[in-house]
Amino acid sequence: MGHHRHALRTSAVGAVSAALIAGTALGLAPTAQAASASVRFVDIAGDGGTVLKANVVTPAGADGSRRYPLLVMPTSWGLPQVEYLAQAQKLADSGYVVLTYNVRGFWQSGGEIEVAGPPDVADASKVIDWALANTPADAQKVGMAGVSYGAGISLLAAAHDKRIKAVSAMSGWADLIDSIYSGRTQHSQATALLGVAGTVTGHPSAELQQTLKDFFASNLSKEQEMIAWGKKRSPETYVDQLNKNGAAVFMANGWGDTIFAPNQYAKFYEELTGPKRLEFRPGDHATAELTGLFGLPNDVWTDTGRWFDHYLRGVDNGIDREQPVQLKPRTTGAYEGYPDWKSVGATRKKIALAGTTTIHTNVDSGADGGIIFLSSILDQIAQVPPMASIPLLPRRWAAVWQSERYGSVQRVRGTTTLHTTLTPTKESGTLVAYLYDVGPLGLGKLVSNAPYTFHGQTPGKPFGVDLELYSTAYDVPAGHRLALVVDTVDPLYIEHNPSGAQLTFSSPANDPSYVSVPLREQ
């Protein structure tokens, strides 16, 4: 088991290296384009006097005679403050003062990495203070935007600083624990990538280092402590404050985000009561926004600009009258609009998980969620998700149930749920559920998946399992089937199956097992 975890971390480090090289290029590439812009590099005193490295881009000809809306943009995890320069130039050209800054603990900024803790939230307010005092920014028209880490900090800041009137949170999180520990299962590749990137490009705090150590060591005695640490850093915790402040919130994410899965954004969106918009499209973490960071045409950044134009500058561009939930399915090129998230999967179709099936643990059956970044990018670019031959999956290690062959296209939209009765032979265990689109030859394309871990159960005693799979939008062609596969090992996650453990799935008459698939009406 220890060797298995070490291999996970090693493979994740390899993924990190590639991501960091790409990230550095991504952060530095816009500088040449922005060289002719009015860019000022400045030092700003953050919370407690910590120096934050920042740059300010002001509209051409700004002479202090008029005020402009202010956009503050905290950097992504591990990227330098030049990350946003191409977009900052575009936004300044359209009439904004844009201030981007390197969050504390990274690159040349002072302090330690606090993972969007209270000092990071306080820093955002200090940066706004500085901008209002030192640029021609309008105190009544303040917005925040960011990708990934910058998105989370922007949402948290808007909950704590009522001067922030609008937010664009791209590829961020609402619930940090639900992102990296959903189903009580450590998302090991995602967390290792964040940990290594932080170590290479910044200065992790002792608290962060200890939290990661406990996380990877599966230290159950520290579980509640870790959850409390995550809650303090989750916009979800402060949703009432955010609603009270009334900021207009725009959120965008990728269906295949292997760091911040879309479910937690969808749930958070439903809880917001102010002006709001939610966009999901194909891709992995921050890949949908990537081309925009190079200054290329990009849907997410275009809608970010429209959002701020309307809610900060008062432009009547119609964004407030559009359907607020915009989805781009993984299998088509067209956007679909919905009035709210509940309307996305308006009808549900149940697939019965009949009979009793027992599987052995600790062996990867061949059904997997893929590789962090690589798999979802392949799906985004070439519509090639992770695949498995369903007939060839070894039934000793994988439980398989299939629907009938569908006579028409099944438009899966939203969050698939699994309900089953599980009887373990040990007190702890992990299972991973996968939903596949199965073609005539038995080749399954991954539609969705999610892990589930249990502790403290009585061996031999059945208990109910309810699991939400990651939200998605995927069209299953006519003539295909849906299959649910359950196994116990996946390289994306740390598993907790004791040696020799077995899991038995049953469907009691008084509590039948099923998968409930949300479908868009034809």
PAMARDREN-697706 format. One record per residue: residue in one letter; x, y, z of N, C-alpha, C in turn. Coordinates in pm, whole numbers, plus 50000, padded with zeros to 5 digits. Each point is the difference from the previous one (the first is absolute). Layout:
AXYZXYZXYZ;...
This chain:
M500844987950000499165012150000500885012650000;G501064999550089500905011550006500695002249868;H500424988849935500655001249869499035005749898;H498734995650011498975005049906499865015150012;R499985005050123499855014550021501225007449950;H501204994050024501225006649953499985001149849;A499544989449934499925000349854499035010749953;L498905001550074499035010549965500655013650005;R500745002350111500605013150016501075002449894;T500764989349969501065001549900499405003349864;S498934992849963499385002749870499415014149997;A499455004150115499435013550006501095010549984;V501184997350061501105009649988500415001449854;G499994988849926500315000949857499005008749927;A498734998450036498965008349938500215014650036;V500425002350125500235013750046501105006749920;S501074992749976501135005949928499545005549866;A499234991749928499505004549870499075011950016;A499154999350103499055011050021500715013050035;L501064998950079500735012050041500715006549882;I500594991449916500675005549881498985007549915;A498844993349981498945006449921499515012550071;G499884999250133499495011450076500925011949994;T501294997550008500955011249994499945006649863;A499944991849897499885005549865498715007949988;L498954994250058498695006349993500025013550071;G500695000450113500045012550075500855010549933;L501054995749934500965009849946499705004049856;A499264991349929499785002549858499405013649969;P499015004850078499375012649963500895012350011;T501174998950065500765012250025500425007049872;A500354992249899500435006449876498875008049938;Q498814993950007498845006749941499665012750077;A500194999450134499575011150082501095010550021;A501164997949934501135008950024499695014549969;S499165002549900499695013749962498905005950087;A499444992050090498895004850082500525008950112;S499075007250061500345008550115499994991250124;V501114993050022500104990650112500975005650103;R499565000150125500845004750110500164988650099;F501244996150029500254989750100500185006850136;V499234995250099499995006750130500094989950114;D500385004850116499964992350124498845005150083;I499194990850050498855003850082500144993250136;A499775007550107500044994350134498684992950028;G500074986750010498814992250030499754999250148;D499224990150042499674998350140501274998050082;G500115007450109501174999050085501265005849939;G499875007749891501155006149936500724991149901;T499494987849977500624990849903500025006349861;V501165000049935500135006449868499414990949893;L499085005449922499404992949887500495006649871;K500544992049911500465005149871498805001049906;A499855011549937498795002449920500335007949875;N499065000549906500115009449889498665006449974;V500065012349953498805008049973499975003549852;V498884997549936499815004049861498855010049998;T500285012049948498975010449998499625003249856;P498785004849978499585003549864500915010649940;A500214999249870500845009849930499415014050022;G500875009450030499565013850016499415003350135;A499984990250093499465002850133500875010650068;D499395011250039500775011050058499495004250138;G499114991950057499485003350132498775008749997;S499595004449881498835008849991498694992150009;R500074987049980498794991850013500364986850069;R498964993550049500184987450072499554988349912;Y500674988750019499724987949921499664988550094;P499164990649954499764988050081501324992850027;L500094993850116501234993150042499784984949996;L500944992849940500004985450004501294995450069;V499844992250106501134994550074500064985049970;M501214995249964500144986249955501154993050075;P499684991550098501054992150068500464988649908;T501274996550008500564989949909499524985950033;S500164991349900499764985750020501124994150085;W499744988250053500984992850081501274997649919;G501125005450046501284997149938500375008549880;L499145009549958500315008149883500385014350041;P500905006549926500425013750034498945010249959;Q500185012550046498945009949980499835004549855;V500934996249913499815003349858498994990849934;E499484990450074499044990349946498865006549922;Y499445010950054498805005949943500275011849907;L501265002949966500315012649931499265001649868;A499884989249923499305001249871498555004150021;Q499334993850096498625003650028499905013650068;A500985003250085499995013150066500085011249896;Q500814997849897500135009949892498655001949929;K499354988849968498695000849932498985007450087;L499984996650128499035006250090500315014850020;A501295003550009500375014150013499605007749875;D500184993749884499615006549874498505002849995;S499224991950072498555002249999499535008450119;G500985005550078499615009950100500084995850145;Y500894990650033500174995950140501425003050047;V500125003050129501304999250067500124985550046;V501064993249959500164985850035501254998450085;L499844993950116501134997550088500114985050024;T501104994149955500224985850025501144998650100;Y499874990550091501064998750101500304985550030;N501264997850039500424986750040499584997650144;V499204989750019499504997150134501174996650094;R499795002350128501074998150098500554985749994;G501304999150023500654986950006500504994949867;F499635006749889500424995349868500955009949933;W500954994749926500945007949922500635010850087;Q499985012649954500725010350075499175006350112;S498724996550010499215005550111500474994150132;G499835007950106500424995450132499004990550063;G500314995950122499094991350075500084985549959;E499084992150055499934985749971498664996649937;I499954988549933498764995749935498974996550107;E498885007149998498964998250100498784992549945;V500034996549871498894992849934498685007350019;A499975012449957498785008250007499485001450143;G500935000550094499635002050140499715014850028;P499675003350124499665013850036501015010449954;P501334997650006500945010349950499825002749850;D499674989749921499785002149856498765008549975;V498964997650078498775007949986500275014550041;A500755001850109500355013550044500895007049898;D500904992349936500855005949895499165006249889;A498954993049958499185005149889499445013850034;S499555001750124499475013150041501095010550005;K501214996250044501125009350001500375004449858;V499934990749906500315003349860498965009849945;I498734997850035498965009549958500265013850062;D500355000250129500325012850066501095007349923;W501074992649966501145006149932499575005649864;A499224992149926499595004249866499145012650005;L499115000650098499145011850011500805012450036;A501104998150070500835011450041501045003949895;N500364990949913501155002449912499714998949850;T498754997849963499644999249858498685007549980;P499645003049875498705006749976498834990350005;A499934991750107498964989950012498795005750072;D498824995149963498725004450056499634990750116;A499905005550119499724992050120498624993349996;Q499125005249915498654994349989499914988749898;K501104997649927499954990249891501234990950008;V499964991050098501144991150025499604985649967;G500834993249922499774986049969501244991950026;M499834986750015501144991050014499834988249904;A501124995549947499984988649908501254991850020;G499914987249965501184991650009499724986149949;V501094993049969499934986149957500524991350115;S499304989350031500444990150098500155006150138;Y501225001050051500255005750132499465014450006;G500195007549893499495013649994498495000750004;A499354989549947498534999450002499504998050142;G500614990650073499584997550137500195012250088;I501165006549986500265011950080499015011249965;S499645001249872499055010449959498644997950065;L499514987550001498714997150063500055002550151;L501074995650063500145002250145500075014950032;A500745007549918500125014450023498655007049986;A499214995849900498695006349978499054997450117;A500224988750071499184997350118500435008650119;H501245004749999500545007450115500145015149975;D499895004449874500205014249969498865004649910;K499085007750057498795003749924500275010249890;R501235005249991500335009049888500034992449868;I500204986850006500104991949878498604997549945;K499735005749882498654999749943499794988649900;A501104994749945499874989449899501244991250006;V499804987149969501084990150005499934991049877;S501174996549946500084989149902500964989650057;A499444988450035500784989250063500114988449901;M501174998849937500224990149894500794988250053;S499454988049984500664987550043500405000650147;G499095004950083500285001250143499264989550081;W499955002550130499294990850088499015007750084;A498974992950044499085005450099500174992550131;D500314987149989500194991450117501334992649982;L501025004250075501344994649982500064985150035;I499324996150107500044985950042499264991349900;D498865004849949499274992349901500814998749871;S500965008949981500834999449880501104989550010;I500724999850113501174991150009499764987950090;Y498784999250059499734989150095498554995449987;S499455000649878498604996149982499864985150027;G498854996150056499784986150034500994994750102;R500555008950083501034996650101501204993149936;T500285003649875501094993549927501005010749957;Q501284997650030501035009749961500195000049849;H499885011849939500285001649858501515002249988;S500734989049991501455000550023500765007149889;Q499664997449873500755006549892499795015150004;A498755004350020499705014350001500715006950115;T499944994150120500595006450116501524999949994;A500584989149948501454999549985500485010749903;L499255002249893500385010249904500025013750065;L498965003050078499965012950069501165001250100;G500264989150072501065000450100501385002349940;V500294992749893501325001449937500135013749932;A498945004549934500055013149934500245011050103;G499374998750118500215009850105501425000050052;T500594988150012501374998950051501005005749900;V499764997749870500945004449897499955015149980;T498815006050009499845014249964499745009150120;G499944994150120499665008550114500514994550131;H499405005050108500444996950135498814994950081;P499764986850000498864994550074500135002750150;S498905003550063500025002150145500114986550070;A500405000350127500094987750079498644993250010;E498945008250009498644994650008499654992349872;L500345005649884499724993349874500804987049990;Q501285000450037500824988049991499454988950090;Q499555003650120499464989950091498664994649949;T499175008949944498714995849947500194990149885;L500945002949911500274990749889500564986850052;K500845000650101500574987850057498894991250059;D499105006250076498884992450057499084994549891;F499815008049897499134996149888500534987249933;F501285000049964500564988549930500214988050092;A500165002550129500184989050094498674993850043;S498895005349946498664995150037499825000150152;N500395011150061499955001250145498575003450044;L499224989450033498595002150033499825008050128;S500994999550090499885007850123500035015049971;K500535003649883500075014249962498925003749897;E499084990649972499025002649894499155012350028;Q499455001150120499145011550033500785013049998;E501254999350042500885011849997500225004549856;M500224990249911500215003149859498745005949936;I498854994450038498745005149946499775014450046;A500315002850127499865013850052500945009449928;W501224995449973500985008049925499445003349862;G499384990249935499435002349867498785009050002;K499164998450102498785008350008500345014950011;K501055003050077500415013950017500405006149866;R500394991549905500505004649870499004997649887;S498754997750034498974996849900498965011049991;P499795005949881498935009949983498644994850047;E499774986949986498764993950045499695003750146;T501025000750083499835003150142499445013950021;Y500285009049907499635014150016498915004349901;V499224990249951499035003349894498975010250048;D499634999550129499025009750051500575014249996;Q501295001450036500645013249993500095004949856;L500344990849910500115003649859498655004749947;N498944992850035498665004049957499605013450060;K500375002350125499675012750066500715011649931;N501254997749961500765010649933499485002649859;G499414989849937499315002049873500865000749876;A501244995550006500855000549880499424991249890;A500185004649875499584992149883501084989549973;V499644987250004500984989249996499904992049871;F501104999849925500144992049878500994988750031;M499594987549972500884988550025500084991449874;A501194995149971500204991449884500934988750039;N499764988349943500844988450032499954990049884;G500934990350004500044989549899499344987350053;W499324992749912499354987650042501014990250058;G501204999849945500994990150042501025005450098;D499655010550075500985006150092500404989750106;T501264995649995500464989750092500485005750133;I499995013350015500345006150129498745004950070;F499205007949932498765005150058498834995049913;A499454988450033498924994149920498795009349996;P499214999349892498915009749981498874999250103;N499834988550066498864998650092499925011150103;Q501165003250062499965009650111499685014049950;Y500375003449876499625013049942498495000549975;A499444988949950498574999649970499175001650128;K500414993150104499285001050129500085014350054;F501195005949994500205013650049499185010049919;Y499974998149869499235008949913498535000550043;E499444988450033498594999550039499745007950130;E501045001350083499835007050129500145015249988;L500535004649887500175014549982498665006549969;T499785011650060498715006849979500135012949919;G501235004949979500205012249921500114996849852;P500385010049918500224997449858501084989149984;K499744990249914500954988849990499934993649862;R501094993549964500104993049872500964988350020;L499664988649941500814987950011500264994449861;E501284997549969500354994349870500864987550021;F499614989049933500834987949997500284996649855;R501224995949973500384996149865501044988950009;P500324993349889500994989350005501375005250044;G500794991050060501355003750040500334996050142;D501275001450034500484997150134500255013150073;H500744999350108500195011650085500695011449925;A499275011249985500515012349939500344998849852;T499694988649937500354998949858499045008149912;A498765001950044499065007749919500395014749992;E500715005150103500415014050003501375002349937;L500694989249970501425000749966500315009249882;T499284998349889500335008149882499815014850027;G499055003450088499785014050034501185006450070;L500784991950074501175005550067501095003949901;F499924994449879500935004149894499425011449916;G498805004750038499385010949926499184995549882;L499824986849984499234994749886498515000450033;P499144999549896498555000050025499634988250090;N499135002650097499694989950100498645002850060;D499124990049999498625001950046499925004350146;V500824993850085499925003050144500395014550025;W501105004449939500455013750022499075010149933;T499414996349887499025008849934498825002550093;D499474989150060498865001650090500395006850131;T501254998250043500495007550116499945015049972;G500495004049882499955014149961498585005349993;R499104992049943498585004149990499395001550139;W500374990850090499475000350137500395013050070;F501285003449993500465012450064499465012349929;D499934999549867499445011449926498595003350048;H499214989450025498625002550043499945004250147;Y500664992550086499815002250144500915010750061;L501055004149929500845010950050499855012749916;R499844998349870499935011849913498585003449956;G499054991050031498605002949966499664998449854;V500824992549926499744997949857498814990549983;D499055003749915498844991549974500364990249888;N500754989350036500444990549899499174987149998;G498964999650085499074988749997500414988050083;I501185000450064500454988150073499084996750117;D499335010350052499084997850112498684994049955;R499735000249869498744994449949500194986149938;E501224995549988500264986649946499694989450105;Q499804987649955499864989150095501284999550083;P499895000250133501205001650083500874987650011;V499474988349967500824987850000500304996249855;Q501275000549963500414997349862500934987750000;L499584989749929500774987549995500434997049857;K501244995949985500484995049872500274985150018;P499154991349942500194985650020501334995249943;R500484988850053501284994549958499924994249859;T498794997449951499874993049872499465008849887;T499685012650028499545009049894500695013450014;G499875008649898500665012950005499105011350043;A498734997150026499035010750025499765001950150;Y499815012550040499645003050138498514997750022;E499644995950122498614998550039499735009050119;G498885007149998499665009050110498894994350087;Y500105002250131499004995350095499725011050101;P498785000550054499675010550097500684997950135;D500324987550035500694997250126500614986049990;W500784996350101500684987149995499004988450011;K498935001850077499014989350017499364996049868;S499945009449906499354997249871500914992349904;V501264998350036500964994049906499654985549971;G499814991850103499574986149980498554998850040;A499105004649915498595001550038499334986650028;T500404989649931499434986850023501124990650044;R499634989350069501004990450046499594986049957;K500974992249959499754986249960500814990950091;K499334990450060500684990950093500444987249928;I501204995850030500514987149955500084991250124;A499284988950001499984991250117501344992750012;L500494999250121501234992450028499564987150071;A499494990849921499354988150056501024989550043;G499524990850084500814988550039501015003450108;T500834990150031501065001450100501344997349933;T500925009450018501324999049935501095002350102;T500984991350003501145001550090501275002249919;I500795010050041501285002449934501124999650103;H501184996349954501215000650082500665013649981;T500785004250099500585013449999501494999649968;N500595011949996501455002049989500604997349863;V499164997749899500524998449864499235009549909;D500735007449917499375009049903499424991649888;S498685001049980499334991649900500265004549858;G500515012249984500145005849867499025011349975;A498995001250089499105011649996500645010950083;D500285011649938500695010950070499425013549959;G500225010050086499575013649969500965007449910;G501134993549964500965006249910501195005850074;I500705009049935501205006350054499725014950013;I500405005650112499745014250024500495008449881;F499195009549959500225009049886499934992749865;L500824989949980500124994049867498674994849947;S499274992450084498794993449952498925010049961;S499785010050086498945009749971500375009349885;I501305002749983500425008249886499764992349870;L500294986950002499714991849881498515000149970;D499184999350105498555000549981499575013649946;Q500645010750051499675013749958500355002249853;I501184995449960500495002949865499494990149897;A500014987150036499714989549901498804991450036;Q499295003550108498884992150049500394985350019;V501164998250063500494986550031500154999050152;P498934995850070500104998350145500704986950033;P500304997650128500544986950038499054988849957;M500564988849958499184989149946500354986750066;A499064990749994500224986350049499114990749920;S500494987949975499184989749935499144993650107;I498715002950000499114995550107499924984650007;P499864992849887499954985450008501284993850057;L501135006649982501274994250043500395003850144;L499245008650064500325003450139499874987450087;P501034996950078499964987750081498975001150112;R499004991149997498895001150097500434996650143;R501184994550017500504997850136500315013450068;W500415009949920500445012850054499025011449970;A499034997649913499095010949960498564994949993;A499095007650058498574997249987499475007949880;V499194993849918499535006449877498484998049986;W499315010949975498584999549967499795008249873;Q499114995649911499765007449876498515002549979;S499725011349934498625003249963499624992249874;E498775001549960499634994849868500635008849892;R499984995149878500515008249889498955010849970;Y500445012649996499055011049983499655002049853;G498735002649976499555002149863500195014249951;S500285009250092500205013949962501165005850082;V500475011849960501095006650071499575002950144;Q500904997050095499765003150141500915011650038;R499395011750026500795011950030500215001250150;V501094994550049500315000450143500405014350037;R499295005850097500275013850042499875001050152;G501095003650066499915002150144500714989250079;T499404996350114500694991650098499344986450012;T500694989749957499544986250015500204995750146;T499024992850055500114995250138499934984850005;L500764994350093500024985650024499424997150137;H499104990250007499484995350129500124984850002;T500694994750101500144985550010500184995850145;T499924987050022500274994350133501314992449994;L500895003350092501364994549998500254992050128;T500554988049985500424991950114501504997549988;P500805005750090501454998149993500464988450089;T501174994749972500604990150089500975006650098;K500315012749980500895007450090499325013050040;E500545006750103499335012150051500225012549915;S501054999749915500275011249910500034995349856;G499865009349908500114996549859499765011849909;T500374998349874499785010249897499424993349876;L499045006649940499514995749869500005012249908;V500114997549870499915010749901498944995949899;A499035008849978498924997249905500265007549870;Y499744993149889500215005849867498734997949918;L499595010349928498914998849905500585000649859;Y499734989749920500564999249865498905000349894;D500355006049887499224999249876500584988149922;V499194989549983500524987649942499474998249858;G500914999249904499644998149860499724985549966;P499644997249873499614986449958501104989550023;L501285004349996501094990450018500444998750146;G499285006850091500324998850141501015010050052;L500485009149913500965010050045499265010950076;G500445002450124499355010050083500775012950005;K499335011349977500595013250017499505005750132;L500935005550079499645004750134499095012349992;V498844999050063499065011150010500235007650130;S500164992650109500255006350130500534989550098;N500495004650114500494991050103500055007450133;A500244992750108500215006050133500434989150096;P500845003650099500434990350101499155000850127;Y500064989250078499274999450127500814991750098;T500275005350118500764992950104499174999350127;F500074988550068499304998550128501004995350107;H499725003950124500774995650115499044996550113;G500404990950086499234997150121498744991949978;Q499884992949889498844991449977500224986250065;T498904993250028500094986550058500134989749889;P501094992449998500164989749896498804990549998;G499524997349879498864991049984498645006550015;K499975012650039498725007050020499765009749884;P498874998549928499745008749885499685014450042;F500365009549914499635014150023499745006649865;G499255011050004499645007049876501095009349954;V500205000749870500975009149939499265009249903;D500185012950018499475009949904501175008449954;L500205000549869501185006749944499595008449880;E500445012549999499825008649882501224998649911;L499794996749872501095000249903500215014449954;Y501155002749942500315013649959499035004549890;S499535012350012499055005549903500625000449861;T499154998049899500525000149863498875002749901;A500375001549872499035001349891500554991749884;Y499314989049968500544990349906498844993349927;D500094999149868498964993649919500384985549970;V499164990850045500204985849971499264996849871;P500714995649894499354997949871498934989150003;A499035001049910499014989349982500734987049968;G499494989050054500634987049978501054996650104;H500335009450088500984997450106499284997050131;R500774995450097499514997650135500765008950099;L499485001150122500765005350112500404988350089;A501205000550055500454989750092500535006650126;L499664994050115500625004150126501034989450037;V501215004550024501084991150041500495004750137;V500224990750091500565003350131501234991550023;D501135006550029501184992550045500595007250120;T501244996650038500525004850129501335007449991;V500595000949880501305006749985499955009449881;D500505012250018500095009849892501205008850028;P500905002049902501205008150024499725014450045;L498785005049978499695013750041499845001350151;Y499744988850069499595000750140500844990650087;I500045003250130500574990850098498894990750046;E500254986849997498954990750042500304994150137;H498954995250066500094995650140499434985850014;N500404991149910499524986250007501034991150068;P499684994550118500934990950066500254987649912;S501164994050018500364988249922498944989150014;G499604994549887499044988950002498555004050014;A499735013050004498625004650020499144997049877;Q498704998050026499034998249892498825009350026;L499375004249891498825008650009498844993049928;T498854999050067498824993849939498915010549982;F499525001249878498915009349967498714992049985;S498945004750065498724993049991498885009949975;S498824994549972498845008549969498784994450073;P499885003150130498874994650077498665004349941;A499004991550016498685003049943499415012950057;N500305002850127499435012150062500865012449977;D501174998249937500895011449975500864997149876;P499384999649882500734995849880501155009549964;S501044994249942501165007949957499795005249859;Y500535011849973499815005949868501045010849973;V500105003649873500705012249959498945009149939;S499965012450044499035009649948500735010049911;V499664999749870500715008049901499135011949959;P500515012550016499225011849961500075002049849;L498855002049938499955001349854499305012949960;R500525005949895499315011349938498854994749917;E498875006750009498844995649922500325001449852;Q499514990549923500324999649856499405012149929;
